[in-house]
Amino acid sequence: MSSDRPRTPTSDGDGPLARALRLSAATSVVGVIGYPISHSLSPLLHNTAFAEMGLDWVSVGFPVPPGQAARALIGARAMGIRGLSVTMPHKEEAAQASDRCTTEADRLHAVNCLINEEDGWLGDNTDGAGLLAALARSSRFDPSGQRCMVVGAGGAARAVIAALGDGGASEVIVVNRTAARGQSAAALAGPSGRVGTTAEASSCALVVNATPVGMDDVDSGSPVWPVDPGLLGPGQLVVDLVYHPPVTPWLAAAAGQGSITSNGLGMLVHQAALQIERWTGTTAPVDAMWAAVEGG
């Protein structure tokens, strides 16, 4: 027999319920803005970190329609939101709407992290540094002196290209359908950046797909690959910034050639950890954040 009476929450020690019941009007709030946003793992990552750090902070998702990021920033500042994570499609608009930007965000013309400071919103970009931190953790990869390839020239690709150049890569080869956009992106890597073709992938230590290409079903008969898997092999690190599904058909094909493969989940975790550090000034608990998204 069912009952319509409200149930009284029971204590779970220091678990999610107990922490939720401690939220108050004094709790510091951060959020993630994007559209759509209900799928975002950022609140899970942020809230896991806050709990581990013992901070009275909470992260929530804010669905902000395209073209409304600037208005959202005005409202969030008025309400005292401490920081915002920014995802598609707002990274460029957030850069324009920031009161000032870090050097990294300014050169990328894209912001994925906003810090509410006394004199306004500070825009930053932690995507590229997040990927390099993830690859260092999972594969001990250091770009210094390495030949690297990035397929794509969008926001995520540009962040990765800049980070590889800053990391001392000997070459950062950018492959993009539009030559002018590819050249603009390659310039972010400095002297090591140049436009190239996928035919050069076999000589690269790292190959990154920063486009949606490669998610096609391999059973379709004619899959479209960002880079022909036949050009990939043992000793290469192959990364697809997509993390859902965890293994794209392209990654599966690269693994079949003997390459070491990685998806975009690591970049997500580590860019979020850097956001936590920007907001709080405290080192983020990366192990706990990884455990949260891996179900551990």
C-alpha positions as CSV (number, residue, x, y, z in Angstrom):
1,M,0.0,0.0,0.0
2,S,1.4,3.4,-1.0
3,S,1.2,6.6,1.1
4,D,1.0,10.2,0.0
5,R,2.6,11.4,3.2
6,P,5.9,13.2,2.6
7,R,8.9,11.2,3.7
8,T,11.4,12.6,6.2
9,P,14.9,12.4,4.7
10,T,17.2,10.0,6.7
11,S,20.8,10.9,7.4
12,D,23.6,9.4,5.3
13,G,26.5,10.5,7.4
14,D,28.5,12.8,5.2
15,G,27.0,11.6,2.0
16,P,25.2,13.7,-0.7
17,L,22.0,13.9,1.3
18,A,23.7,15.2,4.4
19,R,25.6,17.8,2.4
20,A,22.5,18.9,0.5
21,L,20.7,19.4,3.9
22,R,23.5,21.7,5.0
23,L,23.0,24.1,2.1
24,S,21.8,27.5,3.3
25,A,21.5,31.2,2.3
26,A,25.2,31.5,3.1
27,T,26.2,28.8,0.6
28,S,28.4,30.1,-2.3
29,V,27.0,29.3,-5.7
30,V,28.8,28.6,-9.0
31,G,27.2,27.2,-12.1
32,V,27.7,26.1,-15.7
33,I,26.0,28.0,-18.5
34,G,25.2,26.4,-21.9
35,Y,22.4,25.2,-24.1
36,P,21.3,22.5,-23.7
37,I,22.8,21.9,-20.3
38,S,21.0,19.0,-18.6
39,H,23.6,16.5,-19.9
40,S,26.5,18.4,-18.3
41,L,28.8,16.6,-15.9
42,S,30.3,19.8,-14.6
43,P,28.0,20.2,-11.6
44,L,28.9,16.6,-10.6
45,L,32.6,17.3,-10.9
46,H,32.4,20.7,-9.1
47,N,30.2,19.4,-6.2
48,T,32.4,16.4,-5.7
49,A,35.4,18.7,-5.3
50,F,33.6,21.0,-2.9
51,A,32.5,18.1,-0.7
52,E,36.1,16.7,-0.6
53,M,37.4,20.2,0.2
54,G,34.9,20.8,2.9
55,L,33.6,24.0,1.3
56,D,30.1,25.3,1.6
57,W,29.8,25.7,-2.1
58,V,27.4,24.3,-4.7
59,S,27.4,24.1,-8.5
60,V,24.2,24.0,-10.6
61,G,23.4,24.1,-14.3
62,F,21.9,27.2,-15.9
63,P,20.3,26.7,-19.4
64,V,21.1,29.9,-21.3
65,P,19.8,30.1,-24.9
66,P,22.1,31.1,-27.7
67,G,22.8,34.9,-27.7
68,Q,21.9,35.4,-24.1
69,A,25.3,34.9,-22.4
70,A,26.0,38.6,-21.9
71,R,22.6,39.0,-20.2
72,A,23.2,35.9,-18.1
73,L,26.5,37.4,-16.8
74,I,24.8,40.6,-15.7
75,G,22.2,38.6,-13.8
76,A,24.7,36.2,-12.3
77,R,26.9,39.1,-11.0
78,A,23.9,40.8,-9.6
79,M,23.0,37.7,-7.6
80,G,26.6,37.2,-6.4
81,I,27.3,34.0,-8.3
82,R,31.0,33.2,-7.5
83,G,32.0,31.7,-10.8
84,L,30.7,30.2,-14.0
85,S,31.8,27.4,-16.2
86,V,31.0,28.1,-19.8
87,T,30.2,25.6,-22.5
88,M,28.7,25.6,-26.0
89,P,27.5,27.8,-27.5
90,H,28.7,30.7,-25.3
91,K,32.5,30.6,-25.2
92,E,33.1,33.4,-27.7
93,E,30.3,35.6,-26.4
94,A,31.5,35.1,-22.8
95,A,34.9,36.4,-23.9
96,Q,33.3,39.5,-25.4
97,A,31.1,40.0,-22.3
98,S,33.9,39.6,-19.7
99,D,35.2,42.7,-18.0
100,R,38.7,41.5,-18.7
101,C,40.3,38.3,-19.8
102,T,43.5,36.4,-19.0
103,T,46.2,36.3,-21.7
104,E,45.1,32.7,-22.7
105,A,41.4,33.6,-23.1
106,D,42.2,36.8,-24.9
107,R,44.3,35.1,-27.6
108,L,41.8,32.3,-28.0
109,H,38.9,34.7,-28.1
110,A,37.1,32.1,-26.0
111,V,36.2,31.7,-22.3
112,N,35.3,28.5,-20.5
113,C,35.7,29.9,-16.9
114,L,34.5,33.1,-15.3
115,I,35.6,34.4,-12.0
116,N,33.5,37.0,-10.2
117,E,36.1,39.5,-8.9
118,E,35.6,42.8,-7.2
119,D,36.0,44.7,-10.4
120,G,33.9,42.4,-12.6
121,W,34.1,39.1,-14.5
122,L,37.5,37.7,-15.2
123,G,37.4,35.4,-18.2
124,D,39.8,32.5,-18.5
125,N,40.2,29.4,-20.6
126,T,41.3,26.1,-19.0
127,D,40.6,23.7,-21.9
128,G,44.1,23.3,-23.4
129,A,45.8,23.0,-20.0
130,G,43.2,20.6,-19.0
131,L,43.9,18.2,-21.9
132,L,47.7,18.3,-21.3
133,A,47.2,17.6,-17.6
134,A,44.9,14.7,-18.5
135,L,47.4,13.2,-21.0
136,A,50.2,13.6,-18.5
137,R,48.2,11.7,-15.9
138,S,46.9,8.9,-18.1
139,S,49.7,8.4,-20.6
140,R,52.7,10.3,-19.2
141,F,52.6,12.3,-22.4
142,D,54.8,15.5,-22.6
143,P,54.5,17.5,-25.9
144,S,58.0,18.9,-25.6
145,G,59.9,18.1,-28.7
146,Q,57.1,16.0,-30.2
147,R,55.3,16.3,-33.5
148,C,51.6,16.6,-33.0
149,M,48.5,16.8,-35.2
150,V,45.2,18.5,-34.4
151,V,42.2,18.0,-36.7
152,G,39.8,20.9,-36.5
153,A,40.0,24.7,-35.9
154,G,37.0,25.3,-33.6
155,G,37.2,26.5,-30.0
156,A,38.3,23.2,-28.5
157,A,40.9,22.7,-31.2
158,R,42.3,26.2,-30.8
159,A,42.8,25.7,-27.1
160,V,44.6,22.4,-27.7
161,I,46.8,23.9,-30.5
162,A,47.8,26.8,-28.3
163,A,48.6,24.5,-25.3
164,L,50.7,22.2,-27.5
165,G,52.7,25.2,-28.8
166,D,53.2,26.5,-25.3
167,G,54.2,23.0,-24.2
168,G,57.2,23.0,-26.6
169,A,55.9,20.7,-29.4
170,S,58.4,20.7,-32.3
171,E,55.5,20.9,-34.7
172,V,51.7,21.4,-34.4
173,I,50.2,20.3,-37.7
174,V,46.6,21.6,-38.1
175,V,44.2,19.9,-40.5
176,N,41.0,21.8,-41.3
177,R,38.6,21.9,-44.2
178,T,38.9,25.7,-44.5
179,A,42.4,26.8,-45.1
180,A,42.2,30.3,-43.7
181,R,40.6,29.1,-40.5
182,G,43.3,26.4,-40.2
183,Q,46.1,29.0,-40.7
184,S,44.6,31.2,-38.0
185,A,44.4,28.3,-35.6
186,A,47.9,27.1,-36.4
187,A,49.3,30.5,-35.6
188,L,48.2,30.0,-32.0
189,A,51.0,27.5,-31.7
190,G,53.6,30.1,-32.6
191,P,56.6,29.1,-34.8
192,S,55.8,25.4,-34.4
193,G,52.3,25.7,-35.9
194,R,51.5,25.1,-39.5
195,V,48.7,23.8,-41.7
196,G,49.1,20.2,-43.1
197,T,47.3,17.1,-44.2
198,T,46.2,13.9,-42.6
199,A,48.7,12.1,-44.7
200,E,51.3,13.3,-42.2
201,A,49.6,11.5,-39.2
202,S,51.9,8.5,-39.3
203,S,54.9,10.6,-38.2
204,C,53.1,12.3,-35.3
205,A,53.4,11.2,-31.7
206,L,50.0,12.7,-30.9
207,V,46.9,12.9,-33.1
208,V,43.9,14.8,-31.7
209,N,40.4,14.8,-33.3
210,A,38.7,18.0,-32.2
211,T,35.7,17.6,-34.6
212,P,32.6,15.5,-34.5
213,V,33.9,13.5,-37.5
214,G,34.5,9.9,-36.7
215,M,31.4,9.2,-34.7
216,D,29.7,7.5,-37.6
217,D,28.8,3.9,-37.2
218,V,31.6,1.7,-38.7
219,D,28.8,-0.7,-39.8
220,S,27.4,1.9,-42.2
221,G,29.7,0.6,-44.9
222,S,31.5,3.8,-45.6
223,P,32.7,5.4,-42.3
224,V,34.1,8.9,-42.4
225,W,37.3,9.2,-40.4
226,P,39.1,12.4,-39.2
227,V,42.3,10.5,-40.0
228,D,42.5,7.2,-41.8
229,P,43.2,4.6,-39.1
230,G,45.6,2.9,-41.5
231,L,48.0,5.8,-40.9
232,L,48.0,5.2,-37.2
233,G,50.0,2.6,-35.3
234,P,51.9,1.5,-32.2
235,G,53.7,4.2,-30.2
236,Q,51.2,6.9,-31.1
237,L,48.7,8.5,-28.8
238,V,45.4,9.1,-30.4
239,V,42.8,11.3,-28.8
240,D,39.1,12.0,-29.6
241,L,37.8,14.9,-27.6
242,V,34.3,13.3,-27.7
243,Y,33.6,11.4,-24.5
244,H,30.1,10.1,-25.3
245,P,30.3,7.4,-26.4
246,P,33.4,6.6,-24.4
247,V,35.0,4.8,-27.4
248,T,34.1,6.3,-30.8
249,P,34.4,4.0,-33.8
250,W,37.6,6.0,-34.8
251,L,39.2,5.3,-31.4
252,A,38.3,1.7,-31.7
253,A,39.9,1.5,-35.2
254,A,43.0,3.3,-33.9
255,A,43.3,0.9,-31.0
256,G,43.0,-2.0,-33.5
257,Q,46.1,-0.5,-35.2
258,G,48.0,-0.7,-31.9
259,S,47.7,3.0,-30.9
260,I,47.2,4.2,-27.4
261,T,43.8,5.9,-27.2
262,S,42.0,8.4,-25.0
263,N,38.7,10.2,-25.1
264,G,37.7,13.7,-24.0
265,L,36.7,12.8,-20.5
266,G,40.1,13.5,-19.1
267,M,40.1,17.0,-20.6
268,L,36.6,17.6,-19.0
269,V,37.8,16.5,-15.5
270,H,41.1,18.4,-15.6
271,Q,39.6,21.6,-17.0
272,A,37.0,21.5,-14.3
273,A,39.7,21.0,-11.7
274,L,41.5,24.1,-12.9
275,Q,38.2,26.0,-12.7
276,I,37.8,24.9,-9.1
277,E,41.3,26.3,-8.4
278,R,40.6,29.6,-10.1
279,W,37.4,30.1,-8.0
280,T,38.7,28.9,-4.6
281,G,42.5,29.4,-4.7
282,T,42.9,25.8,-3.5
283,T,44.2,22.7,-5.2
284,A,41.3,20.6,-6.5
285,P,40.9,16.9,-5.5
286,V,41.4,15.4,-9.0
287,D,41.3,11.8,-7.8
288,A,37.9,12.2,-6.3
289,M,36.6,14.0,-9.4
290,W,37.8,11.1,-11.6
291,A,36.2,8.6,-9.3
292,A,32.9,10.5,-9.5
293,V,32.7,10.4,-13.3
294,E,34.0,6.8,-13.5
295,G,31.4,5.7,-11.0
296,G,34.0,4.8,-8.4
